[in-house]
């Protein structure tokens, strides 16, 4: 349940993972506080198209606007999913599903939030990763993967996230980065921006990972300066399952993930709480 504030608010959530019954129940309980509330969904809703459709349809029926960008789990070609599409074809299928529901995606024009804290462009970005967040002492993807396999910490993407028709995931990532950079350059320079991605634009949030080698599947150095290059108000992301607020170069980074039940049961805060992005603060605490 969302909490606090008067008037329309811009909320965010990610990593719903509704394949878990407890997390599905959390989605059942998510409600806006006003008719004008928007919800940003930063990826990892579920692994199957059926579950993704159910969750986004449920949320789109409650919020004035829902904006979604995929995480790695949506892009998996999972053996339990009746939809066997791979890579770009799978992503495009999900985009079409969203359009039928009225949910905005990275392929749509970026909407402008005109509520409290606005106007601000909300940009759902689909960027992937390119293995450039390497473990300490490694200088190439090959060295990084060898190290990760040696520790036993390897993302399931290596088996289930196919880049077709691109030769590799990093090729797909570079294409997405190039196209996204082109679109961002078309925005008015004086219009503040809220990028919404699954993978953080900057590496600093990964510094607290229990297994640092997992950072290879968490982003790309190609976007390291985007929070400075563009007029970013707040950077919204998920993926790490470490919900918190950090600041980089004076810019607010907001992780909005729910995570798995075994993770959120250990937290003091109630699970599934929407994170308010606007109205918010642009000033670092402390």
C-alpha positions, 0 to 999 in steps of 0.5 A, a space after each residue: 500500500 502506498 503511503 503519505 502525501 496529498 494530490 497526485 503522486 509518482 510511485 515506483 516499484 520493481 522486481 515483483 517476482 509474482 511467480 512467488 504466491 506471497 509476491 502475487 498477494 503484494 500486487 493484489 494489495 497495491 493501490 494508488 492514493 489518488 486518481 492521478 497517481 502514476 506507477 513506474 514498474 522497473 522490470 522483473 515482474 515475472 518470468 512468464 508472459 501470462 504472469 506479466 500480463 496479469 500483473 500489468 493489467 491489474 496495476 493498469 486498472 488502478 493507476 492513472 498511468 503505468 510505465 514499464 521497462 523490462 528486466 532480465 526475468 521478463 526476457 528469459 525464455 523460461 521452460 515454464 512459459 508457453 511463449 517460446 519467443 527469444 531475444 528481440 522477438 520476445 521483447 517486442 511481444 511484451 511491448 505489444 501486450 503492454 500497448 493492448 493494456 495501455 501500459 507505456 514502454 521504452 518504445 513509446 514517446 516519453 510522457 511528461 509528469 505535470 503533477 507535483 514536482 513537475 513538469 518532468 519527462 519520465 523515460 523508461 529505458 531498456 539498456 541491458 548490460 555488457 559485462 563491463 562492471 568487471 570483478 577486481 583484477 579482471 580486464 576482460 569479459 572472459 576473465 570475469 566470467 571465468 572468475 564468476 564460474 569459479 566462485 559459483 556466482 553466475 546469473 541465470 541469464 547465461 542460460 535463459 536470456 537469449 540475444 537473438 538476432 544479436 550475436 551476444 547480449 553485449 551487442 544487444 546492449 550497445 544497440 540499445 544504448 545507442 538508440 536510447 542516447 539518440 532519443 534522449 538527445 531529442 528531449 528539451 535540454 531544460 526539461 528535467 528527466 526521470 530515467 527508469 531502468 532495471 539496471 542502474 545507470 552507474 556502478 556505485 549501487 553494486 558496491 554493496 553486493 554480497 557477491 561483487 562478481 554479480 555486478 557483471 550482469 548489472 549494467 554498463 559503463 557506457 551510461 556512467 555519465 548519463 546522470 550528469 550528461 542529462 538533466 536527471 532529477 532522480 534515477 529509478 532502478 531495480 535488479 539488485 534487491 537492495 531497496 534504498 536511496 543513494 546519491 551520486 554527484 548530487 543526483 538521487 538514485 532510488 532502488 525500488 525493488 521488492 525482491 524474493 520473499 526470503 529477502 523481504 522477510 528479513 527487512 523491518 519495513 513492510 514488503 511491497 511498499 511503493 516508493 514515492 519518486 515525486 513529490 520528492 527531494 533533490 537534496 542529499 541527506 546528511 
